[in-house]
Amino acid sequence: MTTFVRNMRTYVILKDIKLYVFLNIINSVLTSLLGIYVIIFPRKIVDYVIIGDFNKAVETAILFLIFNVLTAAIKIIITYTVDNLKEYVKKHFDEKLKKKFMDLEYQKIETSSLLDEKERAKVGADNIIDLVENINIQISCLFTIGYVCYLLFHLSLVLVFLVIATVLFSSFLNYQKIKVEERLQGNFVVLNRKWDYLNYICRDKDNSKEIRLYNLSTWLSDKIRFFVEDNERLIKENYRASTKASIGDTFGQNVQVLIVYLYLGYRVALNLISIGEFIQYITAVNMLSDSLTKLAKSFQTALKNSKFINNYDNFLREEDVEEGTLDMPENMDTFTLEIKDISFQYPNTNEYILKNFSLQINYGKKLSIVGLNGAGKTTLIKLILRLYKLEEGTILLNGVDIRKYKLEEYRKRFSAVFQDFKIYSFSIRDNILMSDMSEEDNGIIDEEKEKEVWKSIRKVDFYEKVAVLKDGLDTYMLRDYDVNGIELSGGMQQKIALIRAYYRNPRMLILDEPTSMLDPFEEYKMYKSLGKIASDKTAIFISHRLASSKFCDKIAYIENGRVVEYGTHDELMKLGKRYCKLFTTQAQYYETTVS
């Protein structure tokens, strides 16, 4: 039953590439025809030559040539088309994998098990092409086997059974090899993930400074060497299995050839068959053996393919982000976000990051969330943005559980700049507009969008920096996509991330360490800009540098997953506890540094 379901899923996947499958089937028929020509025509040509009828021999040879050339020409055209389609098919399935990965719950993609599942899915996607090629082989073999068996049945059933016995022996050895390959595949998946990471460390320019400063090349080379040793061990085990199968297969084939030649030579000696028939039967036996062997191996490989393809299908069937059904009210210009008694712990851990956590965020107010590392500040933001699934407690937006709202509509009310924000190797315009630049725009934005982009740039005091660039908003960032791209400092990149967030015109702005890459003077200017940016919005600030807290309406100090202090800056300073101690410590540091 499991195999049947798996085969049905494979069939559904193949329906997605019908033209590619159809052309491969036509190609397989043409391949078998070329093989059948070799069985039919050479025998007739030889027999005509032996009896001295050279005219007939020449006519048959010309007919053989015409059939061969026409069939081969059609096959070449189809093969060319199939090869071009193959690249499209690979990209098609690769695109589906990437799209699926981007649609999965953020919480899932942080687990190594999901990353291993993705690697197995990539192997499965590659096996879809292999499966189609195996179907191609099977159809070609079946055509050839049908004709050759018809021919040989008139000569000797013994030869047919001899070939079948040899093929069964070879198939058994191949099956043992495939079992080893399947067992090793799981290990290869984990190794491939590790290899991708090692490649990333060695090649990414952001790592190159530390590699040189701390002389990490030897250390990384050792890790690569250990990886290579593990990989070689698996390859050797796979090679041993393949070698055993190849040796056994070669032995069986040689025994078969010896018996066939002796048997047919004996019949020629007794004048039971002609020289032409000898050539025809030798060719037919070889083709039958080759076709049966290929057919058996292709069936076994197809079974292996379908298991790997099942990994691809399972990955695509992974549950996407939990989607609500409720539309966001169009007139929701103001809202209150109420966090009620939530608790959260990461999968496979017993420790709660947030425990019985409650907090209310009112519209138009600026809230600063502070606390030591590991207090749960960033985790809280990810729960609000529905990047993590909330299992205990509720988060209410105007009294409605946020999980009930349609996810895309809900997230449009928010903009966030995370501590580990990303700048993409596209133009400045692309980095600001992002998904707001649709395919229909074809790289051209309308005047209204252009005005909003420049308005956002001015809000973050970045106008002068962009205005002097030769290509303005069309200037490429970094050099991965364009060799003329510019390399901005971390602080300047952070400003572009802030412009991107402001451009979305969110109802709530969330800033995680918004000035972490800025010097004190730029930080001062940035806070002035943030005051303007968040003037008509609800804003949440997360920062270890508590200067941001002074201009916020409320401050929530988090410790051990709970709000332990809450109030204005002045109120918490008068309280004289955790926040006051932390703020005073930082202030003393700045005073000492200045003096």
N, C-alpha and C positions, 0 to 999 in steps of 0.2 A: 504493500500500500504506500509506504514511504517513497519507494522508487517511482511508483506511478505518479504520485503528486509532484515529485521532483521533475519527472519528464514532462508533465503538463506545464509546470512553471517554465521549463526550458522552451517548450513550444510557444508559449505566450511571448517570451523574450525574442525568439526568432521571428515572430510575426512583425516585430518592430523593424526588421531589416529584410522585408520580403524580396525586394529587387536583388539584393546581394545574394540571398539564398537561391533565388530562381536562376540567376546567371551562373552560379556555381554548379547547379544541377545540369544545366545545358553543357557546361564545360566538361563535366564528368562523363556525359553521354558521348561527347566528341572524343574524349580520351579513350574510351572503350572501343569506339569505332576504329580509331587508328591502330589499336592492338589487334582487332579482328582482321583488318586489312593485311597485317603482317602474317597472320595464320593462313589466309586464303590464297593470296596472289603469288608469293614465292614458290609454293608447291606447284601451281599450274605452270609457272614460267620454267622451272626445272624440268618438269615432265615433258613439256613441249620441246625443250632443247634436247633432251635425251632421245626422243623419237625423231628428231630432225626437222620438226615443224617450226622453223625460225620466224616465219611471218606471224604465226599465232603467238609465239613467245614475245615478239616485239609489241604486238597489239596489246597483249596482257600487261606488259611492262609499262606501256604508255597509259593504259587505263589505271593501273596501280598508281602511277605518278600523278595523274589528274585527280583521282580521289584523295590521295594523300595531300596534295597541295591545297585543294579546295577546303578540305576538312581542317588542315593545319592553319590556313589563312583565317577561317572563321574563329578557330580556337584562339589565335593570337589576338584578334580584335576583342573577343570576349575577355581573355586574360588581362589585356590592358585595361579594359573597363573595370574588371573586378579588382585589380590592383589599386586603381584610383579610388574605387568605392571603399576599399579596405581601410584607407586612411580616414575617410569620412566616418565609417562605422566605429573605428577605434575612438575617434574624437567624440562621437555621439554618446557612447557608453561612458567615456571618461567625464564628459560634461554632466551626465546624469549623476555620476558619483559625486562630483564636486558640488552640484546643486543640492543633492541630498545632505552632504556633510554640512553645508551652510544652513540648511533648514532644521537640522537636529537641535535638540535642546542643548544650550550652552553647557549645562551641568554634565551632560553625557560626554561631550568631547574633551573634557578634562580628565577622563579616565583612560588608563593604558589599555583596558580591555576593549574599549570602543576603537582605539587607534589600531589595535591588532585586528579587529574586525574589519576596519577600513582597508588594511593591507591585504587581508584575505579576499575582500571584495574586489580589489584591484587585480589580483591574480585571477579571480573569477571572470572579470571583464575581458582580460586577455584570452581566457579560455573559450569565450564565445566565438572568436575568430577560428580558434583551433577546432571547435566543434563543427562549425560549418565546413571546414576543410575535411574533417573526418567524414561528414555526410557525403561530401563530394567523392571521397575515396570509396566509400561503401557502395554508392550507386554505380560508379565505374566498374568496381570489382564484380558486382552482381551481374551486370550486363555481360562482362567477359566470362565469368564462371558459367553462366547459362549457356552461352554458345559453345565453350570448350567442353563442358560436360556432354552436351548433345553430340559433339564430334567424337569424344573418347569412348562414350558408351558403345559405339559401333565397333570399337577396336578391342577394348579390354576393360572390364570393371575393376580388375586387379590394380591397374595403374591409378584409377580414380581413388580407390580405397587407400593405396600406398601414400598418395599425396595428402589425403585427408588425415591419415595417421601421423604423418610428419608435421602437419600444421597443428594438430591437437597438442603434440609434444611441445612445439614451439610456443603455442598459446599459453600452455601451463607455465612455462618458464617466464614468459612475458607478464603473466598475471602476478607471479611472485615479485617481479621487479616493480610493478605498479603499486603493490601493497607497501613496499619499502618507500617508494616516492611519496605516497599519501601520508605515511607515518612521519616522514621527514619534513613535509610541507609546513606543518605547524611551527617547527623550529626555524625554518627559513623565514617565515613571516616575522617572527620576533627579531631575528637577526637583521632583516631588511629595515625594520623600524629603527633599530640602533644605528645601522649604517647611514640612514638618511640623516639622523641627528649628528653623527660624527662629521658627515659631509658639510652639514650646515655650520657647525662650529669652525671647521677649517677654512671654509670659503667665504663666510659672511664677514664683510669688512668691519662691522661693528665689533667683532671679536678680535680683529687683528692687532689692536693696540695692546691688549692684555697678553696676547700670545707672545708678542715681542718683548714687552716689558718684563714679564715673569719667565721668559724663556720656556714657554709651554710646549714648544714643538716636540721635544723628546717625550714629554709626558703624554701628549696626544698621540704621538707615533706608537708608543707602547700600547695604548688602548686600541689603536687601529690594528696593531700586530696581534693582540689577543683576539680581536674580532676575526681577523683573517684566519687564525689558527682554528677557531671554532667553525668557521665557514668551510675551511679545507677538510675538517673532520667529517662534516656532513656530506661534502662533495665526494670524499673518498668512499664513504659508506654507500652512497648512491651509485658511484662508479663500480664498486664491487658487485652490486646487484645486477647492474647493466652488463658487466663483463660475463658473469655466470650465464645470463640469458643468451648473450651473443655467442658464447662458446657452444652451448647446447644447441642453439639454432643452427649454427654453421655445421656442426657434426651431423645433425639430422638431414640438412640439405644435401650434404655430400653423399651420404648413404643413399638418399633418394635418387640423385643424379646417376650414381653408379648403377643402381638396379635398372633404371629406365633405359640407359644406354645399352646395357647388356641385353635387355628384353627386346628392344626395338632392333638392335643389330642382329640378333638371332632371327627375327622375322624377315629382315632384309635378306639374310643369308639363305633362307628357305624360299625366297621369292614370294613371300606372302604379302609384302608391301613394297612399293616402289621407293626409289631414292627421294623423290619429291614428297611422298607420304611420310618417309622417315623424318625429313626436315620439318614437315608440318606437325607431326605428332610431338617431336622434340620441343618445338616452339610452343605447342598447345600445353604440354605438360608443365613446361617452365612457367607459362602464363597462368595456368591453373594454380600451381604451387604459390607463385608470387601473389596472385589475386586473393587466394584463400588466406595466406599469411597476413596480407595487408588488411583484409576484411576482419579477421579475428583481432588483430592489434587495434584496428580503428574502433571496433565495438568496445574493446576494453578501455581504450583511451577515451572514447566518447562517454563511457560510464564515469571515468575519472573527471572528465570535463564537466559533466552534469553536476557532480558533487561540488566542484569549485564554483560553477555557475550558481549553484544553490546558495553559496556564501554571498555572492553578488546580489542575488534576489533577496536574501534575508536582510542584507544591509539596507536595501531600498525599502524594505518593509518595516524598518525601525520606526517607532513612533516619532512623529514630528513634534514640534513644540505644541504643548497643550493649547488648543485654540478655543476661545470663547465664542458665543453666538450672539451676544448682545451688542447692538450698534452704540457707538458713543454719541450722546446727545450733541447735535450740531451747535447749540447755543451754550455749550459748557465753557464759558469764558473764565469762570471762577470755580475753584473747587477746594475741598478740604481732603487731605490724605491722612487717614487714621490707621495707625498700626496697632493692632489689638492682640496682645498676649501671644506673640509669635515665638516659636522655638525652631532652631535649625541646626542640624549637624550634617557634616559631609558623609557621603556613602562610605561604608566600611570603617567608620570611626565611632567611638562611644562618647566623645567629648562634644558638648554643645557649644557652638560658636555664639549663638544667641539663645537666651533662655527666658521665657515669659516676658518678652520685650514689648513695651508699649510706648507709643509716641504719637503726637498729633502735629501735623504740619499744615498750617493755615495759609490760605491764598494770599499772595503778595508779600509774604514774610520771608526773611532770609534766616536760615537756620545753619549754624555751624556745628558739625558733629566732630568731636575731638576725643582723643583717648590714646593709650599706648598701642604699640604694634600688637596685632592679634586680638584686638578688642571686639572686632566684628563690624567695623565701619563700612568697609568695601562690600562685605557680604550683604549687609543691609541694603545697600544701593542695588546690588544685583537682584535681590528679592523684589524690590520696588519696581525694577524694570522688567521683571519676569524672566530674567536670565536663569534663575534658579527656581525650581518648583517648591512652593510652600506646602509643607505637609501638616504643620501644627499652627493654629491661630489663623487670623485673617488680616488682610490689608484692604481697607475700604476707601473707595474714591466717591465722595459725596454719598456715603452710606451704602454703596454697592460693592460687593466683592470684586476686586480687580480681575480675578480669573474668569468672570462671566463676560467680560468685554472681549470683542474681537481684538486679537493681539496687535495686528498692524495699526488699527485705528487707535488703540490705547497708547502704543509707543510713539505715535506722532505727536502726542502731547508733551513728550520729554526730549530733551537733548542732554547728552552727557559727554564730558571730557574725562576719560579715565587716566590714571597715572601712567599706564602703559599704552597711551594713545598711539595711533599709527598714521604716518604720512605715506601716501602712495606715490609710486613713480609715474605719476601722470601730471597734467598741467595744474597750476594753482587753481584755475577755474574748476577743474574736475574734482580737486580735493575739497573744494567748498560746496559745490552743488551735489556731488555724489549721485544718489539715485534720482535726484530732481532733474537730471539731464537724461531724458528718455531717448530711445533709439530713433524716434520720429524727429528729434531735434537735429540728428545727423551732425553733431558737433557744433551746432549753431544755437545760441540761446536768444530768446526774445529780449526786447528792451527792458521790460519790467523786471525780468530776472537779473539782467545786467545791473540795473539800478539798485536792486536789493543786495546784490553781491558787494557793490562798492559801498553801500550804506553799512553793511556788516564789517567791511574792512576798516572803515573810518571809526566805527564804534570801538574797535580794539586797537586803535592808534597804529595801524599797519599801512596806512595809505601811502606815506612817503617811500616806504620800502618797495612797494609794488609799482608805484608810478614811475620810478626811475629804471625799471627793468625794460630792456629792449622789446621783449615780446609781451610785456604786461601780464595779464591773466593767463595768457597762453604759454607762459614760461614753464618748462617742465621742472619738476622737483626730482632730486637725486639723479642717478645716471643709469639706472637699470633699463629704462625704456628709451631714453634719449641721451646720447653722449654729451650733449650740450646742456644737460640739466644742471640746476644749481644746487649746491650743498649749503643749506642754512644751518645755523646753530640750533641746538636743542630748544632754546628759549623762543627763537623765531618760529620753529616748527610747532611749538606749543601754542603760539598765537594763531597760527593757521587752524589748528584744531578748535580753538575758541571761536574763530570766525565761522567755521563750519557749524558749530553748535548754535551760534546766534542766528545764522541764516535760516535755520529751520523754523524760527519764530515759535519756540515751544512755550507751553504754559508753565512748565517747571524746568529749571536749569540745574543740572547736577555737575559739580566740579570737584574732581578727586585730585588733590594736590595741584591746583591750577597754576601755581607759581614755582613749582619745584625746580625748574630749570632756569629761573631768572635770577639775575643779580639783584641786590637790594634796591638799587635805583629803578630798575625795570619792574621789580615787584611793586614798588610804590605806585608807579604809573599804571601798572596792571590793575591794582586794586581800585584806583580811580576809574579806570575803564569798566571794571566789573560792576562798580556802583551804577554806572550808566546802563550797562547791558542788562542788569537784573532789576532796574528801577520799576518796571511794570510786570515783573514775573516773580513767581515763587522760586526760591533758590536754596539749594543745599550745598554747603561747602564742607569738604573734608580736607584737613590739612594738619601737618605736624607743626607748621609755623603758625603760631596762634595770632599773628597780626590780622588775619582775616576775621577773627572772632569779634574784634572791636566794632566793626561796622555791621554786624549781624544783629537781628532783632532778638534771637534766642540762641542759647548754646546748650547742647546736650553732651555731657561727658559720659562716655561709655566705658564700663569696666566689667570684665567677666560676663559679657553678653547682656548686660542690663544698663539702663540709664541710672546712674548713681547721683548725678548732679544736673540740674536744669534751671535755666534762668538767663538774665542778661549778663553782659560782661561785668558790669558794676556789682550786680547782685552776687555773682559767684566770687568775685574778688573780696567782697565783704564777708562772704561765708568762710573764706580762708582755708579751704580744704584742697582737694586734688587739683582742680583747675587753677586755683590761685597759686599753688606751689609750682605747677608746670609753667604757667605764664611768667611767674617771677623768675624762675630759673632761666628761661629763654631771654627775658629782658636783661638779666644780669650779664648774660653771655654777650649780647649785643653791646651793652654799655662798656664791658671790659674790652671788647674788640675795638670799639670806637676810640676809647681812651688810650 
